[in-house]
Amino acid sequence: MTTSKTAIALAVALSLGACGSDDDDDEPEVLNQKPAWLGTVSTASYDGTSDDLLTAGLGATGLAAAAAPAYNDPANPSARELRRNAIFANYRAVLDIATNSGYGTMYGPNVNAAGVATNGNGMVAGTEYLAYTDDGTGRQNVTLMVQVPNGFDPVNPCIVTGTSSGSRGIYGAIGSAGEWGLKNNCAVAYADKGSGTGLYAFEDDTVNGQNGVRATRTAAAKNALFAPELSDAQRTAFAQQFPGRVAFKHAHSQLNPEKDWGKVTLQAVEFALYVLNEKYGVVARDNTSHIVRFTPANTLTIASSISNGAGSALLAAEQDTAGLIDAVAATEPQIQPNRTSGYTVRQAGANVTAQGKPLLDYASYAALYQPCIAGGAGRCASLVQKGLLVGNDLASRQADARARMKAYGWTADAEPLQAAHALTNVLVAVTYVNAYGKFSVTDNVCGFSWGAADATGSPVPFTGAARAASFATMNGIIGTPIYEDSVGGAKLYNLGVSKSTGIEDQALDGFLCLRSLATGVDAVTGAALTGDLAAQSARVRAGMAEVQATGNLRGKPALIVSGRADALIPVNHASRAYVGLNAAVEGSSSKLRYIEVTNANHFDSFSNALPNVVVPLHVYLFRALDAVYANLKNSATPLPPSQVVHTVTRASNAVPITVANVPLIAAAPGNNAITVSGTTVNVPD
């Protein structure tokens, strides 16, 4: 397929080279049109020496530094400083930058597209374009970005999407899909999904602009990344009653941004095509417009990213009615099948304990039990008191909590990482209940607000310097949940005392409330909800339904990679289940392949902290992209078969990781093959 795309691109280039002759004066021109939803486009070029697209001038060495670069004025960092530090923080957030974990040898800016470590610093010269996609109100303001490296080849044009992972801002995929695209001389089309860092501070009524610089809500106007829908009177009243609390975009936009993650990923591709045509298209006869040179028909486009960004890539492929996307390469996708039945997931010949549950369902479940597994004696005791756990001491209660997690769909491989994910699923549960229910920040749903706290757990405002640097340092989920209903007054959630138990149990009452809203029934009794809780739950579950996947990839080649030990996005509920759903929907026409990597989890940083348990998954994202790209360039090069890749952990982080630890994806996996028989997904041990 792509061989023909290259031929089309070459033919277009040759025909454009002939433009300007008298014979062409009457030929109709197809002019490049700016999409109606695209706002003002800002442009910046980087020389690849003092500054660049991939590392913001820091290079591979600077990205591995112990501390982020300092601001000249911490109270007023410049837009350029914020961009630099955002790239520093986001790159490190998705990679393990320890040398012995593979940084600088197997991956990193200095490792070239062929996977060879070089002596360079890996900086990439090129041009960066930023704009909002919005409906004109300024409420959506989803940030889109296109990076075009100087090495982009107009005769072999390619685009890679880099929708942000987690709730991160526009640079959230810089170290994942972004790096691969830039190294392979592709334009990279980014989107922050409408969940990017947008901190609103009540005390001074300030917001982030598109470039991260703080301004008052009035001064920023429609340029604000996010401003809550509040009158001045509402803002003042909330600030007085709940001093120091904050709002942030993912939780409090009241738009359920996740429902549009596929759409904005497609818009990022359209933005990239517009940018490329403006940059490389011949000037039209009006001496202003540019003639369309790049179209979906002659430009190779891969939808990619990790985590929430990977889920966005799959959703974009499902929603792609215009043929913008050619293939998908997604790692650890947060994807939510629209049903739990009609397909079967099996491991080692046995049906898995649960499959295909929605994110908020399993995250709210984990938010109950993982704090107990992590050693929260108060949480364990209160769960026993509620009849939700058994055991006479901490050890037996933790064992029961681990057993319940496995019964709810987590793999046995994820068990060593359950404790380490306690905070993560707390953040997910509180954030996504607010997002799905489209609640206002002033609603304090289930007694939770957001903010910072002092050493005693009492809420305090963010410092001015923290607010000023928020675009660079905060990951989109801003602050920590504050439990307003704690006995004795508001406390940081992990010090919260539940009214129903009188125990410092990490605000169990609040998390039982969140669980009830996610499921529609009382989390303790199983009875149907009534009154306000029933109404709130209906809103939450309606939002959950808006984000679910159909499984129809429209016959596009796709490669999903996940770690079997993922304790945040369990493979039974996401990747494995999606393969089953896709089989039920596309059947024999499916071109989806699934790679499951043992000893890999959702966060590569654990490969340095727990080297005897975890290997980095990141290397498999690049291998997946390489495989998809090779298939698109030459259809005679098949995608690798679905398979389990068995990795080897290290005795300690003093041992350098090598390809022996993270073997290549096999062309012939033998007994490690993952098979799909009808609608049954068979995963070997």
Helices and strands as residue ranges (DSSP letters): H 2-17, G 22-24, E 42-46, H 59-63, H 79-94, G 99-101, E 126-133, E 142-149, E 158-163, I 174-178, H 179-183, E 187-191, E 199-201, E 206-208, E 214-216, H 217-220, G 221-223, H 232-241, E 246-248, H 249-252, G 257-260, H 261-280, E 300-306, H 308-319, E 327-331, E 344-347, E 350-351, H 359-373, H 377-385, H 394-407, G 412-417, G 419-421, H 422-437, G 441-443, G 445-447, E 448-453, E 459-460, H 464-468, H 470-473, E 480-483, E 491-492, G 493-495, H 508-519, H 531-546, E 558-563, H 575-586, G 587-589, E 592-597, H 606-609, H 618-633, E 643-645, G 670-672, E 675-677, E 680-683
